[in-house]
Amino acid sequence: MQFLSLLLSTLAVFLSREAVGLKLQANVGELFTYKVEPMLFNWTHQVISEQFRYRPSLKGYPDLPSWMRYMYSHEYHAGFLYGTPPESTAGKDVNLDVVALNRQNYETRRVVIQLFVVNKFPTPNIVQMKIDNLNWVHLMDPGRVENLRNIFRKDLWPNSKEDLSVVFMESAVNMGGRLPLRPQQREGVIVHVGSFAKFSPRLIELQEEVRPLYKLPTCNYKRTSVQKIFENVGFKLDWCAFRMVGVESPTEILYHSGKQGEQQATEEHRHQDRWMGIAREDVPVRNYIDEFAFSFAIPGMIFAVLIGMLSAVLCFQHEKFSLNSEYPMSSTVQMVQCSDSKPTQPITTLKSLKDPNFLLDNTSIRSQSPNNSFYQLDSSIYARPKPPPYKGGTLGRNGVDI
C-alpha cells in the first residue's frame, strides 16, 4: 500500500507541472489582452483538433475578477484573457491560476500568472463604435488594432497621436446583440478608443452627421463621409452606434452611451453610508383582514346592484302581464241573439259567444247577420245557420278523391 501511494503521488507530480513566475502588466483604463496557447505549457504540437482546453481563475478562487473575461476561439485554437482594469485595482497584484488539459492523454498542467496593475488616469475623451464585419477575436490581432488606431491618429484625431489607446472591447452578442442569421456572418464587436486630447473638428463634424441616427437601433446601410477611410483597412462600422463621449459632450450623448448614469451612480456610491439592517419589530405587518374585506366588499356591492336591477325588471314585466290579462286590448265581445226554446212564448236575448253557458243553451243564435238565418225542423229551433250544400267527389278504389 505504501508503494502504491508513493507511485500515485509521483505520477501526479509528473503529470501536473506548475510554472510559477510569469509576470504581466496592465494599465488602469486600458484594454488588457493575453493569449493562452499550448506553448505557455511547453506543449509544442497538436495531434487532434481541439486537443487542449484551458480553465483560468483567480488563485484560490473558482472564477475570474469581475473586470476580466476568458473566451476560447475555435478559429485560432487558443483562449484569450481580456478586460479593462478599474481604478480600484491600481497598484495591486492579480494572481491568475490557469489549468490546461491535454485531451489526448489527459495530462494536466498548471501556470500561475502574476498580473500587476499600474495606476494611470483614465482617458476623459472616448470614441465608441461598433464594427459589424469582425468578431471579438479578430481584435486580439495587434496588427488590426494598430490599423484602427492609425485611422484616428493620422486622419480623424491627429492630436491623440501620443496617448491614443483601446480602452474597451467586447463582443456585440455579450453586450445584448443578436446572433446573425447565417453562421458565416460576423457577430460584431464593440470598441472604445480614448485619449486625453480634445476632439478634432473633423470628429465633431462626424458626430453631427450621425446624430440623427441615435434613435435607431442599427443602421449598417448608412454611409458617411468617412466611410472609405474605415473600409480601406477592413472595418465596416454601424454608424448608429458611433458616439463621442467626453467632458464637453452633450447630455443626449451621455444618455445614449450610459456615461451619465455611471457618473451619477459613482457619486451616489461615494456619499452613501454603509447599509444598516432594520429590526424585526420595525418590519411592517401585512393586514390580511382588511384585504379580504376589501376583496369581498366591492364584488358583493356589484352583485347586490345587479340583483336589484334584475328584480325590478322582473317585477315590471309581471305587472305588465297582469294588466294585459285584466284589460285585454284586442279582445272583442260578440253578441248574438238567443231565443227561448219554448214554442209557446219565444223570448229573444243577447248573449256573448264567449259565455260558457252559451254552448249548453240550445236556443242561442250564433249568427250576427241582420237577416233571419234560423231554420226550423219539426218545430225545433237550431242555433246555427244552415250549412252550405255539399258538393263532393267520388272516391276511387284506393280512397283517393277524384
C-alpha contacts under 8 A as a table, 3 or more apart, distances in Angstrom:
res1	aa1	res2	aa2	distance
1	M	4	L	5.04
1	M	5	S	6.22
2	Q	5	S	5.21
2	Q	6	L	6.12
3	F	6	L	5.12
3	F	7	L	6.11
4	L	7	L	5.07
4	L	8	L	6.23
5	S	8	L	5.11
5	S	9	S	6.18
6	L	9	S	5.18
6	L	10	T	6.13
7	L	10	T	5.13
7	L	11	L	6.12
8	L	11	L	5.03
8	L	12	A	6.12
9	S	12	A	5.05
9	S	13	V	6.23
10	T	13	V	5.15
10	T	14	F	6.17
11	L	14	F	5.01
11	L	15	L	6.09
12	A	15	L	5.18
12	A	16	S	5.86
13	V	16	S	5.24
13	V	17	R	6.72
14	F	17	R	6.57
15	L	107	E	5.65
15	L	108	T	6.03
15	L	109	R	6.95
16	S	107	E	7.26
16	S	108	T	5.34
16	S	109	R	4.81
16	S	110	R	6.67
17	R	108	T	7.52
17	R	109	R	4.93
17	R	110	R	5.89
18	E	109	R	6.29
18	E	110	R	4.70
18	E	111	V	5.36
18	E	112	V	7.49
19	A	22	L	7.53
19	A	41	F	7.88
19	A	110	R	6.62
19	A	111	V	4.83
19	A	112	V	6.42
20	V	111	V	6.18
20	V	112	V	5.26
20	V	113	I	7.24
21	G	112	V	6.92
21	G	113	I	6.83
21	G	114	Q	6.83
22	L	111	V	7.95
22	L	112	V	6.68
22	L	113	I	5.04
22	L	114	Q	6.00
23	K	113	I	5.95
23	K	114	Q	4.70
23	K	115	L	5.91
23	K	116	F	7.68
24	L	113	I	7.17
24	L	114	Q	6.10
24	L	115	L	4.73
24	L	116	F	6.38
25	Q	115	L	5.41
25	Q	116	F	4.89
25	Q	117	V	5.97
25	Q	118	V	7.11
26	A	30	E	7.52
26	A	31	L	7.95
26	A	32	F	5.90
26	A	85	P	7.41
26	A	115	L	6.96
26	A	116	F	6.23
26	A	117	V	4.84
26	A	118	V	6.06
27	N	30	E	5.55
27	N	31	L	7.77
27	N	32	F	7.57
27	N	85	P	6.87
27	N	117	V	5.53
27	N	118	V	4.78
27	N	119	N	6.36
27	N	120	K	6.37
28	V	84	T	6.90
28	V	85	P	5.05
28	V	86	P	5.73
28	V	87	E	5.97
28	V	89	T	7.68
28	V	90	A	6.47
28	V	117	V	6.58
28	V	118	V	6.19
28	V	119	N	5.63
28	V	120	K	5.29
28	V	121	F	7.14
28	V	122	P	6.79
29	G	84	T	5.78
29	G	85	P	5.98
29	G	86	P	6.23
29	G	87	E	7.45
29	G	120	K	7.18
29	G	121	F	7.31
29	G	122	P	4.99
29	G	123	T	7.14
29	G	167	V	5.79
30	E	84	T	5.50
30	E	85	P	7.08
30	E	122	P	7.96
30	E	165	S	6.72
30	E	166	V	6.07
30	E	167	V	4.31
30	E	168	F	7.07
31	L	82	Y	6.97
31	L	83	G	5.61
31	L	84	T	4.64
31	L	85	P	7.59
31	L	166	V	5.78
31	L	167	V	4.90
31	L	168	F	5.62
31	L	169	M	7.20
32	F	81	L	7.79
32	F	82	Y	5.23
32	F	83	G	5.34
32	F	84	T	5.91
32	F	85	P	7.70
33	T	80	F	6.91
33	T	81	L	5.52
33	T	82	Y	4.23
33	T	83	G	6.79
33	T	140	M	7.11
34	Y	80	F	5.65
34	Y	81	L	5.07
34	Y	82	Y	6.41
35	K	78	A	6.90
35	K	79	G	5.95
35	K	80	F	4.62
35	K	81	L	6.45
36	V	40	L	6.77
36	V	54	Y	7.77
36	V	78	A	5.89
36	V	79	G	4.88
36	V	80	F	5.71
36	V	81	L	7.44
37	E	40	L	5.77
37	E	41	F	7.74
37	E	77	H	7.83
37	E	78	A	5.14
37	E	79	G	6.58
38	P	41	F	5.51
38	P	42	N	6.49
38	P	43	W	4.95
38	P	44	T	6.58
38	P	45	H	7.81
38	P	52	F	7.26
38	P	78	A	7.88
39	M	42	N	4.83
39	M	43	W	5.20
39	M	44	T	5.88
40	L	43	W	7.40
40	L	111	V	7.93
41	F	100	A	7.63
41	F	109	R	6.62
41	F	110	R	7.45
41	F	111	V	7.20
43	W	46	Q	8.00
46	Q	49	S	7.35
46	Q	51	Q	6.45
47	V	51	Q	7.11
47	V	104	Q	7.97
48	I	51	Q	5.40
48	I	104	Q	7.44
50	E	53	R	7.49
50	E	74	H	7.64
50	E	77	H	6.59
51	Q	102	N	5.94
51	Q	103	R	5.22
51	Q	104	Q	6.44
52	F	100	A	6.78
52	F	101	L	5.58
52	F	102	N	4.87
52	F	103	R	6.05
53	R	100	A	5.62
53	R	101	L	5.17
53	R	102	N	6.81
53	R	103	R	7.58
54	Y	79	G	7.06
54	Y	98	V	6.71
54	Y	99	V	5.66
54	Y	100	A	4.44
54	Y	101	L	6.39
55	R	98	V	5.62
55	R	99	V	5.20
55	R	100	A	6.46
56	P	63	D	7.59
56	P	64	L	7.11
56	P	70	Y	7.47
56	P	96	L	6.66
56	P	97	D	5.57
56	P	98	V	4.11
56	P	99	V	6.26
57	S	61	Y	6.50
57	S	62	P	5.81
57	S	63	D	4.69
57	S	64	L	4.60
57	S	65	P	7.96
57	S	96	L	5.62
57	S	97	D	5.31
57	S	98	V	6.42
58	L	61	Y	5.11
58	L	62	P	6.71
58	L	63	D	5.96
58	L	64	L	5.22
58	L	65	P	6.93
58	L	94	V	7.54
58	L	95	N	6.03
58	L	96	L	4.60
58	L	97	D	5.73
59	K	95	N	5.68
59	K	96	L	5.27
59	K	97	D	4.96
59	K	112	V	7.80
60	G	97	D	8.00
61	Y	64	L	7.79
64	L	68	M	6.34
64	L	69	R	7.13
64	L	96	L	7.85
65	P	68	M	5.43
65	P	69	R	7.97
66	S	69	R	7.82
67	W	83	G	5.69
67	W	84	T	6.23
67	W	85	P	6.21
67	W	86	P	7.40
68	M	81	L	6.94
68	M	82	Y	5.74
68	M	83	G	4.46
68	M	84	T	7.05
68	M	85	P	7.76
69	R	81	L	5.82
69	R	82	Y	5.58
69	R	83	G	6.15
70	Y	79	G	6.97
70	Y	80	F	5.60
70	Y	81	L	4.63
70	Y	82	Y	6.61
71	M	79	G	5.71
71	M	80	F	5.50
71	M	81	L	6.86
72	Y	77	H	7.42
72	Y	78	A	5.91
72	Y	79	G	4.10
72	Y	80	F	6.20
73	S	76	Y	5.49
73	S	77	H	5.64
73	S	78	A	5.64
73	S	79	G	5.95
73	S	80	F	7.67
73	S	137	V	6.92
74	H	77	H	4.83
74	H	78	A	7.10
83	G	168	F	7.28
83	G	169	M	7.56
84	T	167	V	6.65
84	T	168	F	6.37
85	P	89	T	6.47
85	P	90	A	7.91
85	P	117	V	7.29
86	P	89	T	5.84
86	P	90	A	7.37
87	E	90	A	5.44
87	E	119	N	7.37
89	T	92	K	5.60
89	T	117	V	6.43
90	A	117	V	5.32
90	A	118	V	5.65
90	A	119	N	4.68
90	A	120	K	7.77
91	G	116	F	6.93
91	G	117	V	5.45
91	G	118	V	5.53
91	G	119	N	5.92
92	K	116	F	5.95
92	K	117	V	5.73
92	K	118	V	7.89
93	D	114	Q	6.61
93	D	115	L	5.55
93	D	116	F	4.49
93	D	117	V	6.43
94	V	114	Q	5.97
94	V	115	L	4.90
94	V	116	F	6.19
94	V	117	V	7.67
95	N	112	V	6.75
95	N	113	I	5.66
95	N	114	Q	4.65
95	N	115	L	6.04
96	L	112	V	5.60
96	L	113	I	4.95
96	L	114	Q	6.43
96	L	115	L	7.54
97	D	110	R	7.16
97	D	111	V	6.07
97	D	112	V	4.68
97	D	113	I	6.45
98	V	110	R	5.73
98	V	111	V	5.22
98	V	112	V	6.18
98	V	113	I	7.61
99	V	108	T	6.92
99	V	109	R	5.84
99	V	110	R	4.51
99	V	111	V	6.52
100	A	108	T	5.49
100	A	109	R	5.22
100	A	110	R	6.19
101	L	106	Y	6.15
101	L	107	E	5.82
101	L	108	T	4.59
101	L	109	R	6.71
102	N	105	N	6.04
102	N	106	Y	4.97
102	N	107	E	5.10
102	N	108	T	6.29
103	R	106	Y	4.95
103	R	107	E	7.37
104	Q	107	E	7.94
123	T	126	I	7.07
123	T	194	G	5.60
123	T	195	S	5.16
123	T	196	F	5.39
124	P	194	G	7.21
124	P	195	S	6.81
124	P	196	F	6.00
124	P	246	G	5.63
124	P	247	V	6.43
125	N	194	G	5.52
125	N	195	S	5.61
125	N	196	F	6.12
125	N	197	A	7.20
125	N	198	K	7.02
125	N	199	F	7.45
125	N	244	M	7.45
125	N	245	V	5.84
125	N	246	G	4.17
125	N	247	V	6.76
126	I	192	H	6.44
126	I	193	V	5.59
126	I	194	G	4.15
126	I	195	S	6.62
126	I	244	M	5.93
126	I	245	V	5.15
126	I	246	G	6.11
127	V	192	H	5.59
127	V	193	V	5.36
127	V	194	G	6.22
127	V	242	F	7.41
127	V	243	R	5.77
127	V	244	M	4.58
127	V	245	V	6.23
128	Q	190	I	7.50
128	Q	191	V	6.07
128	Q	192	H	4.51
128	Q	193	V	6.73
128	Q	241	A	7.21
128	Q	242	F	5.57
128	Q	243	R	4.91
128	Q	244	M	6.23
128	Q	245	V	7.60
129	M	190	I	5.93
129	M	191	V	5.54
129	M	192	H	6.36
129	M	237	L	7.07
129	M	238	D	7.30
129	M	239	W	7.54
129	M	241	A	5.57
129	M	242	F	4.55
129	M	243	R	6.53
130	K	172	A	7.88
130	K	188	G	6.90
130	K	189	V	5.74
130	K	190	I	4.40
130	K	191	V	6.15
130	K	237	L	5.71
130	K	238	D	5.58
130	K	239	W	7.68
130	K	241	A	5.89
130	K	242	F	6.92
131	I	134	L	6.17
131	I	188	G	5.54
131	I	189	V	5.38
131	I	190	I	6.35
131	I	191	V	7.61
131	I	235	F	6.32
131	I	236	K	5.61
131	I	237	L	4.53
131	I	238	D	6.25
132	D	135	N	7.98
132	D	186	R	6.68
132	D	187	E	6.88
132	D	188	G	4.24
132	D	189	V	6.61
132	D	220	N	7.78
132	D	235	F	7.81
132	D	236	K	5.79
132	D	237	L	5.85
132	D	238	D	6.40
133	N	185	Q	7.58
133	N	186	R	5.39
133	N	187	E	7.51
133	N	188	G	6.00
133	N	235	F	6.73
133	N	236	K	5.81
133	N	237	L	7.91
134	L	138	H	6.24
134	L	139	L	7.95
134	L	186	R	5.51
134	L	187	E	6.85
134	L	188	G	5.24
134	L	189	V	6.26
134	L	235	F	7.71
135	N	138	H	5.56
135	N	139	L	7.46
135	N	171	S	6.73
135	N	186	R	5.75
135	N	187	E	5.59
135	N	188	G	5.17
135	N	189	V	5.53
136	W	139	L	5.77
136	W	140	M	7.33
136	W	169	M	7.46
136	W	170	E	6.26
136	W	171	S	5.14
136	W	188	G	7.15
136	W	189	V	5.31
137	V	140	M	5.28
137	V	141	D	7.61
138	H	141	D	5.79
138	H	144	R	7.44
139	L	142	P	7.16
139	L	144	R	6.12
139	L	145	V	5.99
140	M	144	R	7.96
140	M	145	V	7.63
141	D	144	R	5.60
141	D	145	V	6.59
142	P	145	V	5.11
142	P	146	E	6.11
143	G	146	E	5.13
143	G	147	N	6.30
144	R	147	N	5.07
144	R	148	L	6.32
145	V	148	L	5.15
145	V	149	R	6.28
146	E	149	R	5.08
146	E	150	N	6.11
147	N	150	N	5.10
147	N	151	I	6.54
147	N	233	V	6.86
148	L	151	I	5.40
148	L	152	F	7.15
149	R	152	F	5.49
149	R	153	R	6.11
149	R	164	L	7.11
149	R	165	S	7.38
150	N	153	R	4.91
150	N	154	K	5.57
150	N	155	D	7.69
151	I	154	K	5.69
151	I	155	D	5.62
151	I	156	L	6.48
151	I	229	I	7.31
151	I	230	F	7.38
152	F	155	D	5.44
152	F	156	L	4.58
152	F	157	W	4.63
152	F	158	P	6.54
152	F	160	S	7.54
153	R	156	L	6.69
153	R	157	W	5.25
153	R	158	P	4.59
153	R	159	N	7.08
153	R	160	S	5.81
153	R	161	K	4.83
153	R	164	L	7.47
154	K	157	W	6.83
154	K	158	P	5.40
154	K	161	K	7.62
155	D	158	P	6.15
156	L	200	S	7.07
156	L	202	R	6.09
156	L	203	L	6.07
157	W	160	S	5.80
157	W	161	K	7.70
157	W	199	F	6.76
157	W	200	S	5.54
157	W	202	R	7.65
157	W	203	L	6.96
158	P	161	K	5.76
158	P	200	S	7.48
159	N	162	E	7.55
159	N	197	A	5.81
159	N	198	K	7.33
159	N	200	S	7.37
160	S	163	D	5.81
160	S	164	L	5.22
160	S	195	S	5.83
160	S	196	F	7.19
160	S	197	A	5.41
161	K	164	L	6.01
163	D	195	S	5.74
163	D	196	F	7.10
164	L	193	V	6.82
164	L	194	G	5.73
164	L	195	S	4.83
164	L	196	F	7.93
165	S	193	V	5.58
165	S	194	G	5.71
165	S	195	S	6.76
166	V	169	M	7.58
166	V	191	V	7.31
166	V	192	H	5.88
166	V	193	V	4.37
166	V	194	G	6.42
167	V	191	V	7.84
167	V	192	H	5.56
167	V	193	V	5.47
167	V	194	G	6.24
168	F	190	I	7.86
168	F	191	V	5.69
168	F	192	H	4.96
168	F	193	V	7.13
169	M	189	V	7.11
169	M	190	I	5.66
169	M	191	V	4.64
169	M	192	H	6.53
170	E	174	N	6.95
170	E	175	M	7.14
170	E	189	V	5.88
170	E	190	I	5.43
170	E	191	V	6.87
171	S	174	N	5.29
171	S	175	M	6.48
171	S	187	E	7.26
171	S	188	G	6.34
171	S	189	V	4.54
171	S	190	I	6.14
172	A	175	M	5.00
172	A	176	G	6.53
172	A	177	G	5.17
172	A	178	R	7.73
172	A	187	E	6.44
172	A	188	G	5.28
172	A	189	V	4.94
172	A	190	I	5.89
173	V	176	G	5.34
173	V	177	G	4.32
173	V	178	R	5.69
173	V	179	L	6.42
173	V	187	E	6.65
173	V	188	G	7.59
174	N	177	G	6.88
178	R	187	E	7.83
179	L	187	E	6.04
180	P	183	P	6.57
180	P	185	Q	6.16
180	P	186	R	7.06
180	P	187	E	6.24
181	L	185	Q	7.74
182	R	185	Q	5.62
183	P	186	R	7.72
195	S	198	K	7.96
199	F	203	L	6.22
199	F	204	I	6.77
200	S	203	L	5.28
200	S	204	I	6.43
201	P	204	I	5.01
201	P	205	E	6.19
202	R	205	E	5.08
202	R	206	L	6.22
203	L	206	L	4.97
203	L	207	Q	6.18
204	I	207	Q	5.03
204	I	208	E	6.37
205	E	208	E	5.16
205	E	209	E	6.19
206	L	209	E	4.91
206	L	210	V	6.38
206	L	225	S	7.83
207	Q	210	V	5.37
207	Q	211	R	5.86
207	Q	242	F	7.81
207	Q	243	R	7.13
207	Q	244	M	7.04
208	E	211	R	5.07
208	E	212	P	7.93
209	E	212	P	7.39
209	E	224	T	7.62
210	V	213	L	5.47
210	V	214	Y	7.31
210	V	224	T	7.93
210	V	239	W	6.62
210	V	240	C	7.02
210	V	242	F	7.52
211	R	214	Y	5.69
212	P	215	K	7.04
213	L	216	L	5.58
213	L	219	C	7.82
213	L	239	W	7.49
213	L	240	C	5.23
214	Y	217	P	7.62
214	Y	240	C	5.61
214	Y	241	A	7.36
214	Y	256	H	7.67
215	K	240	C	7.96
216	L	219	C	7.05
216	L	240	C	6.41
217	P	240	C	6.68
217	P	241	A	7.92
218	T	238	D	6.64
218	T	239	W	7.72
218	T	240	C	5.46
218	T	241	A	7.21
219	C	222	K	5.71
219	C	238	D	5.93
219	C	239	W	6.42
219	C	240	C	5.65
220	N	237	L	6.91
220	N	238	D	4.74
220	N	239	W	6.72
220	N	240	C	7.78
222	K	238	D	7.80
222	K	239	W	6.84
223	R	227	Q	6.04
223	R	239	W	7.96
224	T	227	Q	5.22
225	S	228	K	7.70
226	V	229	I	5.42
226	V	230	F	7.04
227	Q	230	F	5.72
227	Q	231	E	6.31
227	Q	236	K	7.98
228	K	231	E	4.98
228	K	232	N	5.88
229	I	232	N	5.58
229	I	233	V	7.29
230	F	233	V	5.74
230	F	234	G	6.50
230	F	235	F	5.04
230	F	236	K	6.52
230	F	237	L	7.65
231	E	234	G	4.92
231	E	235	F	5.02
231	E	236	K	5.81
232	N	235	F	7.50
238	D	241	A	5.81
238	D	242	F	7.05
239	W	242	F	5.05
243	R	253	I	6.85
243	R	257	S	7.12
244	M	249	S	7.18
244	M	253	I	7.15
245	V	249	S	5.68
245	V	253	I	6.60
245	V	254	L	6.47
245	V	257	S	7.48
245	V	259	K	7.67
246	G	249	S	5.09
249	S	253	I	6.34
249	S	254	L	6.85
250	P	253	I	5.44
250	P	254	L	6.64
251	T	254	L	5.17
251	T	255	Y	6.13
251	T	260	Q	7.87
252	E	255	Y	4.93
252	E	256	H	6.15
253	I	256	H	5.29
253	I	257	S	6.11
254	L	257	S	5.20
254	L	258	G	5.88
254	L	259	K	5.07
254	L	260	Q	5.08
255	Y	258	G	5.23
255	Y	259	K	6.62
255	Y	260	Q	5.81
255	Y	261	G	7.25
256	H	259	K	7.96
257	S	260	Q	7.81
258	G	261	G	5.44
258	G	262	E	6.42
259	K	262	E	5.09
259	K	263	Q	6.24
260	Q	263	Q	5.17
260	Q	264	Q	6.23
261	G	264	Q	5.14
261	G	265	A	6.03
262	E	265	A	5.08
262	E	266	T	6.10
263	Q	266	T	5.11
263	Q	267	E	6.28
264	Q	267	E	5.18
264	Q	268	E	6.17
265	A	268	E	5.12
265	A	269	H	6.04
266	T	269	H	5.08
266	T	270	R	6.24
267	E	270	R	5.19
267	E	271	H	6.46
268	E	271	H	5.32
268	E	272	Q	5.91
269	H	272	Q	5.13
278	I	282	D	6.50
278	I	283	V	7.32
279	A	282	D	5.32
279	A	283	V	6.91
280	R	283	V	5.46
281	E	284	P	7.86
287	N	290	D	5.98
287	N	291	E	6.81
288	Y	291	E	5.02
288	Y	292	F	6.10
289	I	292	F	5.22
289	I	293	A	6.10
290	D	293	A	5.05
290	D	294	F	5.97
291	E	294	F	5.09
291	E	295	S	5.99
292	F	295	S	4.92
292	F	296	F	6.19
293	A	296	F	5.32
293	A	297	A	5.78
294	F	297	A	5.22
294	F	298	I	6.58
295	S	298	I	6.42
295	S	299	P	7.18
296	F	299	P	5.58
296	F	300	G	5.91
297	A	300	G	5.10
297	A	301	M	6.14
298	I	301	M	5.23
298	I	302	I	6.29
299	P	302	I	5.11
299	P	303	F	6.05
300	G	303	F	5.02
300	G	304	A	6.15
301	M	304	A	5.10
301	M	305	V	6.23
302	I	305	V	5.20
302	I	306	L	6.28
303	F	306	L	5.16
303	F	307	I	6.23
304	A	307	I	5.10
304	A	308	G	6.17
305	V	308	G	5.12
305	V	309	M	6.24
306	L	309	M	5.16
306	L	310	L	6.13
307	I	310	L	5.10
307	I	311	S	6.06
308	G	311	S	5.12
308	G	312	A	6.16
309	M	312	A	5.18
309	M	313	V	6.28
310	L	313	V	5.18
310	L	314	L	6.28
311	S	314	L	5.15
311	S	315	C	6.14
312	A	315	C	5.15
312	A	316	F	6.26
313	V	316	F	5.34
313	V	317	Q	6.28
314	L	317	Q	5.11
314	L	318	H	6.20
315	C	318	H	5.11
315	C	319	E	6.26
316	F	319	E	5.18
316	F	320	K	6.21
317	Q	320	K	5.12
317	Q	321	F	6.35
318	H	321	F	5.17
318	H	322	S	6.29
319	E	322	S	5.04
319	E	323	L	6.31
320	K	323	L	5.25
320	K	324	N	6.32
321	F	324	N	5.15
321	F	325	S	6.28
322	S	325	S	5.22
322	S	326	E	6.34
323	L	326	E	5.25
323	L	327	Y	5.98
323	L	328	P	7.88
324	N	327	Y	5.31
324	N	328	P	5.18
324	N	329	M	7.28
325	S	328	P	5.75
328	P	331	S	5.60
333	V	352	S	6.30
333	V	353	L	7.42
333	V	354	K	7.43
334	Q	352	S	5.34
334	Q	353	L	5.68
334	Q	354	K	7.58
335	M	350	L	5.89
335	M	351	K	5.26
335	M	352	S	4.44
335	M	353	L	6.32
335	M	368	Q	7.62
336	V	349	T	7.98
336	V	350	L	5.27
336	V	351	K	5.42
336	V	352	S	6.27
336	V	353	L	7.06
336	V	364	S	7.41
336	V	365	I	5.79
336	V	366	R	5.80
336	V	367	S	6.45
336	V	368	Q	5.89
337	Q	348	T	6.20
337	Q	349	T	5.36
337	Q	350	L	4.49
337	Q	351	K	6.36
337	Q	364	S	6.51
337	Q	365	I	5.31
337	Q	366	R	7.46
337	Q	367	S	7.84
337	Q	368	Q	7.83
338	C	347	I	7.88
338	C	348	T	5.23
338	C	349	T	4.87
338	C	350	L	5.81
338	C	351	K	6.63
338	C	363	T	5.53
338	C	364	S	3.98
338	C	365	I	4.94
338	C	383	A	7.77
339	S	346	P	6.03
339	S	347	I	5.06
339	S	348	T	4.06
339	S	349	T	6.03
339	S	363	T	5.15
339	S	364	S	6.26
339	S	365	I	7.51
340	D	343	P	7.80
340	D	345	Q	7.62
340	D	346	P	5.26
340	D	347	I	5.19
340	D	348	T	6.56
340	D	363	T	5.44
341	S	346	P	6.98
341	S	362	N	7.24
341	S	363	T	5.38
341	S	380	S	7.74
341	S	381	I	6.95
342	K	345	Q	5.87
342	K	346	P	6.07
343	P	346	P	5.93
343	P	379	S	7.77
351	K	355	D	7.21
351	K	358	F	7.27
351	K	364	S	7.44
352	S	355	D	5.32
352	S	358	F	7.40
353	L	358	F	6.59
353	L	366	R	7.26
354	K	358	F	7.47
355	D	358	F	5.32
355	D	359	L	7.96
356	P	359	L	6.41
356	P	360	L	7.69
357	N	360	L	5.19
357	N	361	D	6.23
358	F	361	D	5.21
358	F	362	N	7.86
358	F	364	S	6.39
359	L	362	N	7.04
359	L	364	S	7.77
361	D	364	S	5.90
362	N	382	Y	6.81
362	N	383	A	6.32
363	T	381	I	6.90
363	T	382	Y	6.74
363	T	383	A	5.80
364	S	382	Y	7.99
364	S	383	A	5.14
365	I	382	Y	7.66
365	I	383	A	4.24
365	I	384	R	6.17
366	R	383	A	6.10
366	R	384	R	5.73
366	R	385	P	7.58
367	S	373	S	7.20
367	S	384	R	6.98
367	S	385	P	6.83
369	S	372	N	7.31
369	S	373	S	7.55
373	S	385	P	5.79
373	S	386	K	7.41
374	F	381	I	7.08
374	F	382	Y	6.85
374	F	383	A	7.20
374	F	384	R	7.41
374	F	385	P	6.27
374	F	386	K	7.58
375	Y	381	I	6.63
375	Y	382	Y	6.76
375	Y	385	P	7.35
375	Y	386	K	6.83
376	Q	379	S	5.99
376	Q	380	S	5.56
376	Q	381	I	5.27
376	Q	382	Y	6.98
377	L	380	S	5.45
377	L	381	I	7.13
382	Y	385	P	7.75
393	G	401	D	6.17
393	G	402	I	5.96
394	T	401	D	5.94
394	T	402	I	5.66
395	L	398	N	7.73
395	L	399	G	5.40
395	L	400	V	5.49
395	L	401	D	4.76
395	L	402	I	5.92
396	G	399	G	5.28
396	G	400	V	5.48
396	G	401	D	6.60
396	G	402	I	6.64
397	R	400	V	7.35
